[in-house]
Amino acid sequence: MHEQVSSDYNQESLYSIHGRIGRIRFLVYSLLLNIMLIPLVLIAGGLFEAISYLFGSDSLIANTLIFLIGILTFLVYFYILLTPSKRRLNDLNKSGWVSLLWFIPMINIILWLCLVFVKGDIGINNYGAPSRPPSLLIKIIAALMPITIIFMVICIALVLSVFKHAYQL
C-alpha cells in the first residue's frame, strides 16, 4: 500500500527541472536555492578581486576571465531562478516558458503572486503527477520564511552600510 501511495506523487529532487511542485515547496525550494547562491557570488567576487590583483585591472586577460566567471555565475543564477518557477508553472498546467516573465519588470511581481497564491492541479496534468505533500520540515521552513527574509534584509542593509562607510559613497 505504501509503495502505491508514494508512486502517485512526483518524486523529483530539489535540483530537477522536471515535475511539479506545490506552493509551499516552491517557496522553500526558491529560498534554499537562493541561499545556496550566496557562496557562489562570494567566490565569484573573490575571484574577481584576485584576478584584478594578479593581472591588473586593465589587463585583457583579467577582463576576459572576469567576464567568463560573470557569465558562469549568471547562468547558475538563471538556473536557480527558473527551475522552481518552471516546476510550479507545470503544477498550474502551464509551460515552463512562462517563467521567462521574470525578466519583465512589474509583470514579474504578478508572476510571483500567481506562483505563490494560485492553487495547482489536484490530479495528474500534462506535466505529470502532483508533488508529494510538504513534509513537516518543509512546513517549518515555510513558517520561518518571514523571519528569514527580515534577517536577510537586515544583513543586506548592514553590508551596504559598511560599504558606504568604507568607500565613503
C-alpha positions as CSV (number, residue, x, y, z in Angstrom):
1,M,0.0,0.0,0.0
2,H,2.8,2.5,0.9
3,E,4.5,1.9,-2.4
4,Q,1.4,2.7,-4.3
5,V,0.7,5.9,-2.4
6,S,4.3,7.2,-2.9
7,S,4.2,6.3,-6.7
8,D,1.1,8.5,-7.1
9,Y,3.3,11.6,-6.4
10,N,6.2,13.2,-8.3
11,Q,9.5,12.2,-6.7
12,E,11.8,14.7,-8.4
13,S,14.7,16.3,-6.4
14,L,15.3,19.9,-5.4
15,Y,17.5,20.5,-8.5
16,S,15.4,18.8,-11.1
17,I,13.8,20.8,-13.9
18,H,11.2,18.1,-14.4
19,G,8.0,17.5,-12.5
20,R,5.7,19.7,-10.4
21,I,5.9,21.4,-7.0
22,G,3.2,23.0,-4.9
23,R,3.1,26.5,-3.4
24,I,4.8,25.7,-0.1
25,R,7.5,23.6,-1.7
26,F,8.0,26.4,-4.3
27,L,8.7,29.0,-1.6
28,V,11.0,26.7,0.3
29,Y,12.9,25.5,-2.8
30,S,13.3,29.1,-4.0
31,L,14.7,30.2,-0.6
32,L,17.1,27.2,-0.3
33,L,18.4,27.6,-3.9
34,N,18.9,31.4,-3.3
35,I,20.8,30.7,-0.1
36,M,23.0,28.2,-1.9
37,L,23.7,31.0,-4.4
38,I,25.4,33.2,-1.7
39,P,28.6,31.2,-1.6
40,L,28.8,31.2,-5.4
41,V,28.5,35.0,-5.5
42,L,31.1,35.4,-2.7
43,I,33.5,33.1,-4.5
44,A,33.0,34.9,-7.8
45,G,33.6,38.3,-6.1
46,G,36.8,36.9,-4.5
47,L,37.9,35.6,-7.9
48,F,37.3,39.0,-9.5
49,E,39.4,40.7,-6.9
50,A,42.2,38.0,-7.1
51,I,42.3,38.2,-10.9
52,S,42.4,42.0,-10.9
53,Y,45.2,41.9,-8.4
54,L,47.2,39.3,-10.3
55,F,46.8,40.6,-13.8
56,G,46.0,44.3,-13.2
57,S,42.5,45.7,-13.6
58,D,43.1,46.9,-17.1
59,S,44.6,43.6,-18.4
60,L,42.8,41.9,-21.3
61,I,43.4,38.5,-19.6
62,A,41.8,39.8,-16.3
63,N,38.8,41.3,-18.1
64,T,38.3,38.1,-20.1
65,L,38.5,35.9,-17.1
66,I,36.2,38.2,-15.1
67,F,33.7,38.2,-18.0
68,L,33.7,34.4,-18.2
69,I,33.3,34.0,-14.4
70,G,30.5,36.5,-14.5
71,I,28.7,34.7,-17.3
72,L,29.1,31.3,-15.5
73,T,27.7,32.9,-12.3
74,F,24.8,34.4,-14.3
75,L,24.0,31.1,-15.8
76,V,23.9,29.4,-12.4
77,Y,21.6,32.2,-11.2
78,F,19.3,31.7,-14.2
79,Y,19.0,28.0,-13.3
80,I,18.3,28.8,-9.7
81,L,15.7,31.4,-10.6
82,L,13.9,29.5,-13.3
83,T,13.9,25.9,-12.0
84,P,11.4,26.2,-9.2
85,S,9.3,28.6,-11.3
86,K,9.1,26.2,-14.2
87,R,8.1,23.3,-11.9
88,R,5.5,25.5,-10.2
89,L,4.1,26.6,-13.6
90,N,3.9,22.9,-14.5
91,D,1.8,22.4,-11.4
92,L,-0.5,25.0,-12.8
93,N,-0.5,23.1,-16.1
94,K,1.4,25.9,-17.8
95,S,4.5,25.8,-19.9
96,G,7.9,26.5,-18.2
97,W,8.5,29.1,-20.9
98,V,6.1,31.4,-18.9
99,S,8.9,31.6,-16.3
100,L,10.7,34.0,-18.7
101,L,8.2,36.6,-17.5
102,W,10.6,37.0,-14.5
103,F,12.6,39.3,-16.7
104,I,9.8,41.8,-17.4
105,P,9.6,44.5,-14.7
106,M,6.2,44.6,-12.9
107,I,5.0,41.5,-14.7
108,N,7.4,39.5,-12.6
109,I,5.5,40.6,-9.4
110,I,2.3,39.3,-10.9
111,L,4.0,36.1,-11.8
112,W,5.4,35.7,-8.3
113,L,1.9,36.3,-6.8
114,C,0.4,33.7,-9.1
115,L,3.1,31.2,-8.3
116,V,2.6,31.7,-4.5
117,F,-1.2,32.0,-4.3
118,V,-2.8,30.1,-7.2
119,K,-3.6,26.5,-6.3
120,G,-2.2,23.9,-8.7
121,D,-4.0,21.0,-10.3
122,I,-5.0,18.3,-7.8
123,G,-4.5,15.3,-10.1
124,I,-2.3,14.3,-13.0
125,N,-2.0,17.0,-15.6
126,N,0.1,17.4,-18.8
127,Y,3.3,17.6,-16.8
128,G,2.8,14.5,-14.6
129,A,1.7,13.6,-11.1
130,P,1.5,16.3,-8.4
131,S,4.4,16.6,-6.0
132,R,4.1,14.8,-2.7
133,P,2.5,16.8,0.2
134,P,5.0,19.0,2.0
135,S,6.8,17.3,4.9
136,L,6.9,18.7,8.4
137,L,10.4,20.1,7.8
138,I,9.2,21.9,4.6
139,K,6.2,23.4,6.5
140,I,8.5,24.5,9.4
141,I,10.9,26.2,6.9
142,A,8.0,27.9,5.2
143,A,6.7,29.1,8.5
144,L,10.1,30.6,9.3
145,M,10.5,32.3,5.9
146,P,9.2,35.7,7.1
147,I,11.8,35.8,9.8
148,T,14.5,34.7,7.4
149,I,13.5,37.4,4.9
150,I,13.6,40.1,7.6
151,F,17.0,38.8,8.7
152,M,18.4,38.8,5.1
153,V,17.1,42.4,4.6
154,I,18.9,43.5,7.8
155,C,22.1,41.7,6.7
156,I,22.0,43.4,3.3
157,A,21.4,46.8,4.9
158,L,24.4,46.2,7.3
159,V,26.6,45.2,4.4
160,L,25.6,48.2,2.4
161,S,26.2,50.4,5.4
162,V,29.7,49.0,5.8
163,F,30.5,49.5,2.1
164,K,29.1,53.1,2.2
165,H,31.4,54.0,5.1
166,A,34.4,52.1,3.6
167,Y,34.1,53.7,0.2
168,Q,32.6,57.0,1.5
169,L,29.8,56.9,-1.1
